[in-house]
Amino acid sequence: MGNQLQQYHQLIFELDESCTFKMSYPCSALAINKNGSLILTNIFSIILLIGFNGKSCKYISEVQKHKNAISILKFLKLRQQFISASSDSIIIWALNHNYGTRNKFIQKLQGHKDLITSLEIHHLNEDLMVSGDYDKRIKIWSMENIYGKQNSTQQWKCIHEIRELKSQVLSLSINNTGNQIIACDRDSFILVIEKSKYENTWFLKQKIDVDQLEGSGVNFIKEDKFIFQSNRNNTLDLYQLKQEGKYIKDDQLQLGNSKQNQMRQTSIFNLEQQILTIKKGNKLFIIRFEENNETKKRNGNNKKFEIKYLQKIVFKTIFFHRAITDDGKYLIIKEGVSKSIQIWKLKKGLEN
């Protein structure tokens, strides 16, 4: 990837100034569903549902079951459900067909002892979920069939817990196959957690020492590659799986200096458009990767990824949140100074 960023600068998303949603109160979580028709955000423990039709946003309803401030909101793609998390629990919600006031929670997951700082769901089957908290605890959840006398239901069940990190869990990611999870904390380690080939159990496969780098994000960008974000060095490190079954740092990208970032939200990767969004202080970096054809031919299956485009958005505050649709066509941002939810649209001609 190298350190030469200027040559890649190009608009990837454009702000639609005609489409905003005024929201004076600060939020701590933001999500948008796969087709971009529904936005979730929060005011402390209250979840707001906001409709979006591509041209305008409209308040629909709100729900509340958490006692404490919400830290995470996630949509499921295969079910009409969404997930919220705070320091008291993880809640699975059923969405009404018209997103009205009848949205209700269908399961409450407990076991975390502190603020839930990261949560990821396997995007293909949605039968695997991993969550991490401020208390250094990582929990792996599996969708299980629960059989009753007359019918059966599906519910989430915690099947494994890992406590190998020295500080709070900051970021989690699941590979496409769903047999590996990577995690990082703020101070010391990247963990590679792997599923057993023969049963539904998990074990620690690799522990990568990144002491003093102040990790803030990990994302699988391919089955055998992941990105690690360092706050201390302001870098992205590319790790690749080698023949001996271990991940080794293979490349590095310098992001440049930013204001000190005290916000928890870090990097989000959009698989369909190969877009990585990274929050660094008051800046949002938007990086698009592509596979280098010459490298691909030369190395066979050892595919190397290069940067195709890079966009940098500078805000007046570090207090902003963002989410992106599955197809990568919409990027939504809630920024504290403007007191509104902004809609950014993927520039025409850049769709994969």
BALOBA-1460 file (C-alpha; in Angstrom, 3 decimals):
// residues 352
<rec num="1" residu="m" x="0.000" y="0.000" z="0.000"/>
<rec num="2" residu="g" x="2.862" y="2.316" z="0.702"/>
<rec num="3" residu="n" x="2.756" y="5.813" z="2.160"/>
<rec num="4" residu="q" x="1.845" y="7.902" z="-0.903"/>
<rec num="5" residu="l" x="-1.791" y="8.885" z="-0.258"/>
<rec num="6" residu="q" x="-2.161" y="12.111" z="-2.231"/>
<rec num="7" residu="q" x="-2.321" y="10.353" z="-5.615"/>
<rec num="8" residu="y" x="-5.449" y="8.440" z="-4.542"/>
<rec num="9" residu="h" x="-7.519" y="11.432" z="-3.398"/>
<rec num="10" residu="q" x="-10.918" y="11.426" z="-5.084"/>
<rec num="11" residu="l" x="-14.533" y="11.893" z="-4.040"/>
<rec num="12" residu="i" x="-16.178" y="8.585" z="-3.187"/>
<rec num="13" residu="f" x="-19.254" y="9.926" z="-1.375"/>
<rec num="14" residu="e" x="-21.008" y="13.245" z="-2.009"/>
<rec num="15" residu="l" x="-23.083" y="15.069" z="0.588"/>
<rec num="16" residu="d" x="-26.770" y="15.464" z="-0.304"/>
<rec num="17" residu="e" x="-27.432" y="18.818" z="1.357"/>
<rec num="18" residu="s" x="-31.131" y="18.624" z="0.499"/>
<rec num="19" residu="c" x="-31.609" y="15.491" z="2.582"/>
<rec num="20" residu="t" x="-30.916" y="15.823" z="6.315"/>
<rec num="21" residu="f" x="-32.721" y="14.930" z="9.528"/>
<rec num="22" residu="k" x="-32.561" y="17.481" z="12.348"/>
<rec num="23" residu="m" x="-31.597" y="15.919" z="15.664"/>
<rec num="24" residu="s" x="-30.443" y="18.229" z="18.434"/>
<rec num="25" residu="y" x="-29.579" y="15.538" z="20.979"/>
<rec num="26" residu="p" x="-26.285" y="13.608" z="20.809"/>
<rec num="27" residu="c" x="-26.306" y="9.911" z="19.927"/>
<rec num="28" residu="s" x="-23.917" y="7.045" z="20.655"/>
<rec num="29" residu="a" x="-24.982" y="4.575" z="17.945"/>
<rec num="30" residu="l" x="-26.187" y="4.630" z="14.348"/>
<rec num="31" residu="a" x="-27.337" y="1.961" z="11.854"/>
<rec num="32" residu="i" x="-29.046" y="1.714" z="8.465"/>
<rec num="33" residu="n" x="-30.735" y="-1.389" z="7.019"/>
<rec num="34" residu="k" x="-29.613" y="-3.225" z="3.893"/>
<rec num="35" residu="n" x="-31.845" y="-1.390" z="1.400"/>
<rec num="36" residu="g" x="-31.427" y="2.002" z="3.060"/>
<rec num="37" residu="s" x="-35.101" y="2.445" z="4.001"/>
<rec num="38" residu="l" x="-34.706" y="2.577" z="7.782"/>
<rec num="39" residu="i" x="-32.230" y="4.342" z="10.073"/>
<rec num="40" residu="l" x="-31.707" y="3.585" z="13.766"/>
<rec num="41" residu="t" x="-30.163" y="5.976" z="16.248"/>
<rec num="42" residu="n" x="-30.551" y="6.710" z="19.946"/>
<rec num="43" residu="i" x="-31.026" y="9.298" z="22.648"/>
<rec num="44" residu="f" x="-29.450" y="7.674" z="25.719"/>
<rec num="45" residu="s" x="-31.542" y="4.470" z="26.189"/>
<rec num="46" residu="i" x="-34.253" y="5.357" z="23.659"/>
<rec num="47" residu="i" x="-34.041" y="3.924" z="20.119"/>
<rec num="48" residu="l" x="-35.361" y="6.139" z="17.316"/>
<rec num="49" residu="l" x="-36.645" y="4.656" z="14.035"/>
<rec num="50" residu="i" x="-36.310" y="7.030" z="11.077"/>
<rec num="51" residu="g" x="-37.619" y="6.280" z="7.591"/>
<rec num="52" residu="f" x="-35.546" y="7.128" z="4.500"/>
<rec num="53" residu="n" x="-36.800" y="6.980" z="0.890"/>
<rec num="54" residu="g" x="-33.652" y="8.192" z="-0.891"/>
<rec num="55" residu="k" x="-34.850" y="11.798" z="-0.903"/>
<rec num="56" residu="s" x="-35.972" y="12.613" z="2.632"/>
<rec num="57" residu="c" x="-35.951" y="11.342" z="6.212"/>
<rec num="58" residu="k" x="-39.008" y="11.032" z="8.453"/>
<rec num="59" residu="y" x="-39.420" y="10.138" z="12.129"/>
<rec num="60" residu="i" x="-41.444" y="6.911" z="12.541"/>
<rec num="61" residu="s" x="-41.386" y="5.716" z="16.139"/>
<rec num="62" residu="e" x="-39.270" y="4.951" z="19.179"/>
<rec num="63" residu="v" x="-38.758" y="2.015" z="21.552"/>
<rec num="64" residu="q" x="-37.115" y="1.653" z="24.935"/>
<rec num="65" residu="k" x="-36.137" y="-1.373" z="27.034"/>
<rec num="66" residu="h" x="-32.544" y="-0.656" z="28.089"/>
<rec num="67" residu="k" x="-31.880" y="1.004" z="31.425"/>
<rec num="68" residu="n" x="-28.526" y="2.473" z="30.381"/>
<rec num="69" residu="a" x="-27.212" y="4.334" z="27.342"/>
<rec num="70" residu="i" x="-27.120" y="2.327" z="24.118"/>
<rec num="71" residu="s" x="-23.654" y="1.675" z="22.708"/>
<rec num="72" residu="i" x="-24.423" y="-0.436" z="19.603"/>
<rec num="73" residu="l" x="-27.222" y="-0.769" z="17.035"/>
<rec num="74" residu="k" x="-27.164" y="-3.431" z="14.282"/>
<rec num="75" residu="f" x="-29.622" y="-4.628" z="11.651"/>
<rec num="76" residu="l" x="-29.943" y="-8.288" z="10.712"/>
<rec num="77" residu="k" x="-30.181" y="-8.855" z="6.975"/>
<rec num="78" residu="l" x="-31.922" y="-12.230" z="6.723"/>
<rec num="79" residu="r" x="-34.545" y="-11.535" z="9.378"/>
<rec num="80" residu="q" x="-36.817" y="-8.586" z="10.129"/>
<rec num="81" residu="q" x="-34.855" y="-7.893" z="13.290"/>
<rec num="82" residu="f" x="-32.325" y="-5.520" z="14.792"/>
<rec num="83" residu="i" x="-29.991" y="-5.670" z="17.797"/>
<rec num="84" residu="s" x="-29.245" y="-3.097" z="20.475"/>
<rec num="85" residu="a" x="-26.589" y="-3.292" z="23.185"/>
<rec num="86" residu="s" x="-25.658" y="-1.336" z="26.300"/>
<rec num="87" residu="s" x="-23.993" y="-2.082" z="29.627"/>
<rec num="88" residu="d" x="-27.066" y="-3.937" z="30.896"/>
<rec num="89" residu="s" x="-27.820" y="-6.386" z="28.047"/>
<rec num="90" residu="i" x="-28.070" y="-7.230" z="24.359"/>
<rec num="91" residu="i" x="-31.649" y="-7.101" z="23.050"/>
<rec num="92" residu="i" x="-32.986" y="-8.729" z="19.865"/>
<rec num="93" residu="w" x="-35.925" y="-6.772" z="18.425"/>
<rec num="94" residu="a" x="-38.584" y="-7.884" z="15.929"/>
<rec num="95" residu="l" x="-39.429" y="-5.258" z="13.308"/>
<rec num="96" residu="n" x="-43.049" y="-4.637" z="12.420"/>
<rec num="97" residu="h" x="-43.656" y="-4.735" z="8.665"/>
<rec num="98" residu="n" x="-44.355" y="-0.994" z="8.578"/>
<rec num="99" residu="y" x="-41.767" y="-0.150" z="11.287"/>
<rec num="100" residu="g" x="-44.535" y="1.205" z="13.510"/>
<rec num="101" residu="t" x="-44.954" y="1.232" z="17.250"/>
<rec num="102" residu="r" x="-45.436" y="-2.522" z="17.605"/>
<rec num="103" residu="n" x="-41.747" y="-3.353" z="17.315"/>
<rec num="104" residu="k" x="-41.036" y="-5.577" z="20.300"/>
<rec num="105" residu="f" x="-38.048" y="-7.335" z="21.804"/>
<rec num="106" residu="i" x="-37.946" y="-11.109" z="21.407"/>
<rec num="107" residu="q" x="-34.846" y="-11.997" z="23.430"/>
<rec num="108" residu="k" x="-32.597" y="-10.391" z="26.022"/>
<rec num="109" residu="l" x="-28.997" y="-11.659" z="26.286"/>
<rec num="110" residu="q" x="-27.166" y="-11.114" z="29.548"/>
<rec num="111" residu="g" x="-23.717" y="-12.057" z="30.826"/>
<rec num="112" residu="h" x="-21.571" y="-9.033" z="30.064"/>
<rec num="113" residu="k" x="-20.499" y="-7.209" z="33.216"/>
<rec num="114" residu="d" x="-19.699" y="-3.825" z="31.656"/>
<rec num="115" residu="l" x="-20.358" y="-1.613" z="28.621"/>
<rec num="116" residu="i" x="-20.538" y="-3.621" z="25.387"/>
<rec num="117" residu="t" x="-17.992" y="-1.972" z="23.105"/>
<rec num="118" residu="s" x="-18.158" y="-4.146" z="19.971"/>
<rec num="119" residu="l" x="-20.606" y="-6.592" z="18.387"/>
<rec num="120" residu="e" x="-20.453" y="-8.387" z="15.053"/>
<rec num="121" residu="i" x="-22.742" y="-10.891" z="13.278"/>
<rec num="122" residu="h" x="-21.660" y="-13.356" z="10.582"/>
<rec num="123" residu="h" x="-23.086" y="-11.631" z="7.524"/>
<rec num="124" residu="l" x="-23.816" y="-14.714" z="5.398"/>
<rec num="125" residu="n" x="-25.794" y="-17.014" z="7.715"/>
<rec num="126" residu="e" x="-26.441" y="-14.795" z="10.746"/>
<rec num="127" residu="d" x="-26.134" y="-17.825" z="13.019"/>
<rec num="128" residu="l" x="-22.937" y="-16.601" z="14.727"/>
<rec num="129" residu="m" x="-22.449" y="-13.467" z="16.822"/>
<rec num="130" residu="v" x="-19.507" y="-12.188" z="18.867"/>
<rec num="131" residu="s" x="-19.555" y="-9.403" z="21.452"/>
<rec num="132" residu="g" x="-16.902" y="-7.712" z="23.568"/>
<rec num="133" residu="d" x="-17.012" y="-5.364" z="26.529"/>
<rec num="134" residu="y" x="-15.079" y="-2.854" z="28.609"/>
<rec num="135" residu="d" x="-14.288" y="-5.642" z="31.096"/>
<rec num="136" residu="k" x="-12.018" y="-7.434" z="28.525"/>
<rec num="137" residu="r" x="-14.617" y="-10.178" z="28.017"/>
<rec num="138" residu="i" x="-15.370" y="-11.714" z="24.578"/>
<rec num="139" residu="k" x="-18.521" y="-13.803" z="24.197"/>
<rec num="140" residu="i" x="-19.351" y="-16.034" z="21.215"/>
<rec num="141" residu="w" x="-23.057" y="-16.661" z="20.587"/>
<rec num="142" residu="s" x="-24.695" y="-19.314" z="18.395"/>
<rec num="143" residu="m" x="-28.254" y="-19.488" z="17.047"/>
<rec num="144" residu="e" x="-29.792" y="-22.620" z="18.557"/>
<rec num="145" residu="n" x="-33.084" y="-24.436" z="17.969"/>
<rec num="146" residu="i" x="-35.189" y="-24.562" z="21.138"/>
<rec num="147" residu="y" x="-37.795" y="-27.330" z="21.007"/>
<rec num="148" residu="g" x="-41.083" y="-26.996" z="22.892"/>
<rec num="149" residu="k" x="-44.037" y="-29.330" z="23.242"/>
<rec num="150" residu="q" x="-45.801" y="-28.032" z="20.140"/>
<rec num="151" residu="n" x="-43.236" y="-26.028" z="18.171"/>
<rec num="152" residu="s" x="-39.630" y="-24.926" z="18.038"/>
<rec num="153" residu="t" x="-38.018" y="-21.507" z="18.121"/>
<rec num="154" residu="q" x="-34.550" y="-20.150" z="17.457"/>
<rec num="155" residu="q" x="-32.689" y="-18.323" z="20.186"/>
<rec num="156" residu="w" x="-29.169" y="-17.037" z="20.748"/>
<rec num="157" residu="k" x="-27.033" y="-18.950" z="23.236"/>
<rec num="158" residu="c" x="-23.557" y="-18.114" z="24.567"/>
<rec num="159" residu="i" x="-21.279" y="-21.052" z="23.691"/>
<rec num="160" residu="h" x="-17.845" y="-19.686" z="24.579"/>
<rec num="161" residu="e" x="-16.131" y="-16.921" z="26.529"/>
<rec num="162" residu="i" x="-12.560" y="-15.670" z="26.150"/>
<rec num="163" residu="r" x="-10.620" y="-13.403" z="28.525"/>
<rec num="164" residu="e" x="-7.149" y="-13.017" z="27.021"/>
<rec num="165" residu="l" x="-6.954" y="-9.254" z="26.501"/>
<rec num="166" residu="k" x="-5.324" y="-6.803" z="28.918"/>
<rec num="167" residu="s" x="-7.725" y="-3.910" z="28.343"/>
<rec num="168" residu="q" x="-11.165" y="-3.217" z="26.932"/>
<rec num="169" residu="v" x="-12.281" y="-4.970" z="23.746"/>
<rec num="170" residu="l" x="-12.272" y="-2.313" z="21.026"/>
<rec num="171" residu="s" x="-13.001" y="-4.174" z="17.817"/>
<rec num="172" residu="l" x="-14.169" y="-7.556" z="16.495"/>
<rec num="173" residu="s" x="-14.480" y="-9.046" z="13.026"/>
<rec num="174" residu="i" x="-15.660" y="-12.389" z="11.565"/>
<rec num="175" residu="n" x="-14.320" y="-13.845" z="8.310"/>
<rec num="176" residu="n" x="-16.584" y="-14.874" z="5.406"/>
<rec num="177" residu="t" x="-16.460" y="-18.581" z="6.217"/>
<rec num="178" residu="g" x="-17.431" y="-17.908" z="9.811"/>
<rec num="179" residu="n" x="-14.647" y="-20.017" z="11.306"/>
<rec num="180" residu="q" x="-12.333" y="-17.220" z="12.483"/>
<rec num="181" residu="i" x="-12.799" y="-14.174" z="14.703"/>
<rec num="182" residu="i" x="-10.237" y="-11.438" z="15.248"/>
<rec num="183" residu="a" x="-10.266" y="-9.088" z="18.231"/>
<rec num="184" residu="c" x="-8.098" y="-6.256" z="19.495"/>
<rec num="185" residu="d" x="-7.846" y="-4.237" z="22.688"/>
<rec num="186" residu="r" x="-6.562" y="-0.709" z="23.251"/>
<rec num="187" residu="d" x="-3.146" y="-1.627" z="24.614"/>
<rec num="188" residu="s" x="-1.597" y="-4.958" z="23.803"/>
<rec num="189" residu="f" x="-2.914" y="-7.700" z="21.548"/>
<rec num="190" residu="i" x="-4.694" y="-8.914" z="18.438"/>
<rec num="191" residu="l" x="-6.391" y="-12.264" z="19.041"/>
<rec num="192" residu="v" x="-7.152" y="-14.799" z="16.295"/>
<rec num="193" residu="i" x="-9.903" y="-17.136" z="17.527"/>
<rec num="194" residu="e" x="-10.760" y="-20.204" z="15.457"/>
<rec num="195" residu="k" x="-13.609" y="-22.698" z="15.361"/>
<rec num="196" residu="s" x="-12.830" y="-26.399" z="15.729"/>
<rec num="197" residu="k" x="-13.243" y="-28.390" z="12.498"/>
<rec num="198" residu="y" x="-15.177" y="-31.171" z="14.163"/>
<rec num="199" residu="e" x="-17.472" y="-29.516" z="16.726"/>
<rec num="200" residu="n" x="-19.003" y="-26.183" z="17.688"/>
<rec num="201" residu="t" x="-16.152" y="-25.115" z="19.974"/>
<rec num="202" residu="w" x="-13.671" y="-22.255" z="19.704"/>
<rec num="203" residu="f" x="-10.032" y="-21.865" z="20.706"/>
<rec num="204" residu="l" x="-7.318" y="-19.196" z="20.682"/>
<rec num="205" residu="k" x="-5.274" y="-19.799" z="17.521"/>
<rec num="206" residu="q" x="-2.845" y="-16.847" z="17.634"/>
<rec num="207" residu="k" x="-1.975" y="-13.943" z="19.906"/>
<rec num="208" residu="i" x="-0.207" y="-11.064" z="18.116"/>
<rec num="209" residu="d" x="1.697" y="-8.625" z="20.331"/>
<rec num="210" residu="v" x="1.031" y="-5.016" z="19.290"/>
<rec num="211" residu="d" x="2.058" y="-3.446" z="22.596"/>
<rec num="212" residu="q" x="2.411" y="0.368" z="22.580"/>
<rec num="213" residu="l" x="0.560" y="0.705" z="19.236"/>
<rec num="214" residu="e" x="-2.795" y="1.629" z="20.844"/>
<rec num="215" residu="g" x="-4.992" y="-0.541" z="18.665"/>
<rec num="216" residu="s" x="-8.406" y="0.771" z="17.763"/>
<rec num="217" residu="g" x="-9.790" y="-1.446" z="14.997"/>
<rec num="218" residu="v" x="-9.549" y="-4.769" z="13.138"/>
<rec num="219" residu="n" x="-11.428" y="-5.752" z="9.971"/>
<rec num="220" residu="f" x="-11.272" y="-8.782" z="7.721"/>
<rec num="221" residu="i" x="-11.067" y="-7.483" z="4.146"/>
<rec num="222" residu="k" x="-10.681" y="-10.962" z="2.649"/>
<rec num="223" residu="e" x="-10.762" y="-14.534" z="3.911"/>
<rec num="224" residu="d" x="-7.012" y="-14.523" z="4.589"/>
<rec num="225" residu="k" x="-6.349" y="-10.797" z="5.158"/>
<rec num="226" residu="f" x="-7.229" y="-8.277" z="7.820"/>
<rec num="227" residu="i" x="-6.506" y="-4.631" z="8.602"/>
<rec num="228" residu="f" x="-5.317" y="-3.437" z="12.028"/>
<rec num="229" residu="q" x="-5.672" y="0.246" z="12.923"/>
<rec num="230" residu="s" x="-3.073" y="1.810" z="15.237"/>
<rec num="231" residu="n" x="-3.774" y="5.073" z="17.057"/>
<rec num="232" residu="r" x="-0.206" y="5.606" z="18.258"/>
<rec num="233" residu="n" x="1.394" y="5.348" z="14.804"/>
<rec num="234" residu="n" x="-1.646" y="6.593" z="12.835"/>
<rec num="235" residu="t" x="-1.277" y="3.590" z="10.542"/>
<rec num="236" residu="l" x="-3.216" y="0.751" z="8.962"/>
<rec num="237" residu="d" x="-1.326" y="-2.535" z="9.028"/>
<rec num="238" residu="l" x="-2.254" y="-5.296" z="6.580"/>
<rec num="239" residu="y" x="-1.929" y="-8.823" z="8.000"/>
<rec num="240" residu="q" x="-1.953" y="-11.848" z="5.712"/>
<rec num="241" residu="l" x="-2.291" y="-15.548" z="6.465"/>
<rec num="242" residu="k" x="0.918" y="-17.393" z="5.593"/>
<rec num="243" residu="q" x="1.541" y="-21.053" z="4.800"/>
<rec num="244" residu="e" x="2.414" y="-21.895" z="8.398"/>
<rec num="245" residu="g" x="-1.141" y="-20.890" z="9.423"/>
<rec num="246" residu="k" x="-0.134" y="-17.663" z="11.165"/>
<rec num="247" residu="y" x="-0.989" y="-14.067" z="10.285"/>
<rec num="248" residu="i" x="2.065" y="-11.896" z="9.524"/>
<rec num="249" residu="k" x="2.175" y="-8.121" z="8.942"/>
<rec num="250" residu="d" x="2.599" y="-7.672" z="5.203"/>
<rec num="251" residu="d" x="2.158" y="-3.950" z="4.493"/>
<rec num="252" residu="q" x="1.458" y="-0.586" z="6.117"/>
<rec num="253" residu="l" x="-0.415" y="2.597" z="5.248"/>
<rec num="254" residu="q" x="0.300" y="5.943" z="6.964"/>
<rec num="255" residu="l" x="-2.880" y="7.911" z="7.676"/>
<rec num="256" residu="g" x="-1.324" y="11.107" z="9.007"/>
<rec num="257" residu="n" x="-1.823" y="12.945" z="12.268"/>
<rec num="258" residu="s" x="-5.254" y="13.566" z="13.790"/>
<rec num="259" residu="k" x="-6.665" y="15.037" z="16.952"/>
<rec num="260" residu="q" x="-6.553" y="12.657" z="19.905"/>
<rec num="261" residu="n" x="-9.462" y="10.244" z="19.529"/>
<rec num="262" residu="q" x="-11.369" y="9.413" z="22.702"/>
<rec num="263" residu="m" x="-14.355" y="7.993" z="20.828"/>
<rec num="264" residu="r" x="-14.971" y="4.248" z="20.763"/>
<rec num="265" residu="q" x="-16.193" y="3.946" z="17.171"/>
<rec num="266" residu="t" x="-13.355" y="3.138" z="14.772"/>
<rec num="267" residu="s" x="-13.363" y="1.254" z="11.437"/>
<rec num="268" residu="i" x="-16.192" y="-0.218" z="9.342"/>
<rec num="269" residu="f" x="-15.635" y="-2.353" z="6.216"/>
<rec num="270" residu="n" x="-18.192" y="-2.621" z="3.409"/>
<rec num="271" residu="l" x="-17.637" y="-5.901" z="1.586"/>
<rec num="272" residu="e" x="-19.663" y="-5.236" z="-1.569"/>
<rec num="273" residu="q" x="-17.921" y="-1.980" z="-2.477"/>
<rec num="274" residu="q" x="-14.579" y="-2.865" z="-0.796"/>
<rec num="275" residu="i" x="-14.773" y="0.374" z="1.186"/>
<rec num="276" residu="l" x="-13.164" y="0.887" z="4.593"/>
<rec num="277" residu="t" x="-14.253" y="3.887" z="6.689"/>
<rec num="278" residu="i" x="-11.954" y="4.890" z="9.537"/>
<rec num="279" residu="k" x="-12.665" y="7.416" z="12.262"/>
<rec num="280" residu="k" x="-9.516" y="9.249" z="13.405"/>
<rec num="281" residu="g" x="-10.227" y="12.115" z="15.767"/>
<rec num="282" residu="n" x="-12.204" y="14.706" z="13.806"/>
<rec num="283" residu="k" x="-11.447" y="13.047" z="10.443"/>
<rec num="284" residu="l" x="-13.217" y="10.301" z="8.527"/>
<rec num="285" residu="f" x="-11.012" y="8.422" z="6.060"/>
<rec num="286" residu="i" x="-12.828" y="6.531" z="3.304"/>
<rec num="287" residu="i" x="-10.575" y="4.024" z="1.530"/>
<rec num="288" residu="r" x="-11.515" y="1.854" z="-1.432"/>
<rec num="289" residu="f" x="-9.433" y="-1.204" z="-2.218"/>
<rec num="290" residu="e" x="-8.997" y="-3.078" z="-5.457"/>
<rec num="291" residu="e" x="-7.184" y="-6.226" z="-6.406"/>
<rec num="292" residu="n" x="-3.981" y="-5.556" z="-8.342"/>
<rec num="293" residu="n" x="-4.269" y="-7.657" z="-11.530"/>
<rec num="294" residu="e" x="-0.536" y="-7.748" z="-12.223"/>
<rec num="295" residu="t" x="0.192" y="-8.846" z="-8.681"/>
<rec num="296" residu="k" x="-2.582" y="-11.427" z="-8.950"/>
<rec num="297" residu="k" x="-1.077" y="-12.971" z="-12.099"/>
<rec num="298" residu="r" x="2.436" y="-12.934" z="-10.692"/>
<rec num="299" residu="n" x="1.550" y="-14.448" z="-7.321"/>
<rec num="300" residu="g" x="-1.229" y="-16.830" z="-8.301"/>
<rec num="301" residu="n" x="-3.558" y="-17.188" z="-5.315"/>
<rec num="302" residu="n" x="-1.490" y="-14.799" z="-3.176"/>
<rec num="303" residu="k" x="-3.721" y="-11.803" z="-3.917"/>
<rec num="304" residu="k" x="-2.488" y="-8.383" z="-2.848"/>
<rec num="305" residu="f" x="-4.821" y="-5.434" z="-2.455"/>
<rec num="306" residu="e" x="-4.068" y="-1.877" z="-3.472"/>
<rec num="307" residu="i" x="-5.772" y="1.426" z="-2.721"/>
<rec num="308" residu="k" x="-7.911" y="2.683" z="-5.594"/>
<rec num="309" residu="y" x="-9.452" y="5.820" z="-4.067"/>
<rec num="310" residu="l" x="-9.205" y="7.722" z="-0.795"/>
<rec num="311" residu="q" x="-11.460" y="10.472" z="0.556"/>
<rec num="312" residu="k" x="-10.984" y="12.469" z="3.746"/>
<rec num="313" residu="i" x="-13.840" y="14.341" z="5.440"/>
<rec num="314" residu="v" x="-12.873" y="16.788" z="8.205"/>
<rec num="315" residu="f" x="-15.409" y="17.711" z="10.886"/>
<rec num="316" residu="k" x="-15.311" y="20.429" z="13.530"/>
<rec num="317" residu="t" x="-15.649" y="17.867" z="16.321"/>
<rec num="318" residu="i" x="-14.578" y="14.325" z="17.216"/>
<rec num="319" residu="f" x="-18.179" y="13.571" z="18.193"/>
<rec num="320" residu="f" x="-19.650" y="11.945" z="15.106"/>
<rec num="321" residu="h" x="-20.988" y="8.509" z="14.184"/>
<rec num="322" residu="r" x="-21.595" y="6.860" z="10.826"/>
<rec num="323" residu="a" x="-23.093" y="3.803" z="9.137"/>
<rec num="324" residu="i" x="-23.158" y="2.495" z="5.579"/>
<rec num="325" residu="t" x="-25.716" y="0.453" z="3.622"/>
<rec num="326" residu="d" x="-24.828" y="-3.089" z="2.531"/>
<rec num="327" residu="d" x="-24.677" y="-2.051" z="-1.115"/>
<rec num="328" residu="g" x="-22.412" y="0.871" z="-0.177"/>
<rec num="329" residu="k" x="-24.644" y="3.441" z="-1.886"/>
<rec num="330" residu="y" x="-25.439" y="5.489" z="1.226"/>
<rec num="331" residu="l" x="-23.206" y="6.700" z="4.045"/>
<rec num="332" residu="i" x="-25.059" y="8.328" z="6.939"/>
<rec num="333" residu="i" x="-23.303" y="10.535" z="9.493"/>
<rec num="334" residu="k" x="-24.576" y="12.049" z="12.742"/>
<rec num="335" residu="e" x="-22.292" y="14.958" z="13.539"/>
<rec num="336" residu="g" x="-22.499" y="16.915" z="16.788"/>
<rec num="337" residu="v" x="-21.932" y="20.473" z="15.566"/>
<rec num="338" residu="s" x="-24.521" y="20.457" z="12.760"/>
<rec num="339" residu="k" x="-27.052" y="18.654" z="15.020"/>
<rec num="340" residu="s" x="-28.380" y="16.615" z="12.113"/>
<rec num="341" residu="i" x="-28.086" y="13.263" z="10.358"/>
<rec num="342" residu="q" x="-26.349" y="13.782" z="7.016"/>
<rec num="343" residu="i" x="-26.888" y="11.613" z="3.938"/>
<rec num="344" residu="w" x="-23.850" y="10.991" z="1.713"/>
<rec num="345" residu="k" x="-24.368" y="9.198" z="-1.607"/>
<rec num="346" residu="l" x="-21.863" y="7.030" z="-3.486"/>
<rec num="347" residu="k" x="-20.619" y="8.982" z="-6.484"/>
<rec num="348" residu="k" x="-22.111" y="7.865" z="-9.782"/>
<rec num="349" residu="g" x="-19.865" y="5.532" z="-11.751"/>
<rec num="350" residu="l" x="-18.169" y="4.063" z="-8.693"/>
<rec num="351" residu="e" x="-20.593" y="1.164" z="-8.117"/>
<rec num="352" residu="n" x="-19.022" y="-2.301" z="-8.323"/>
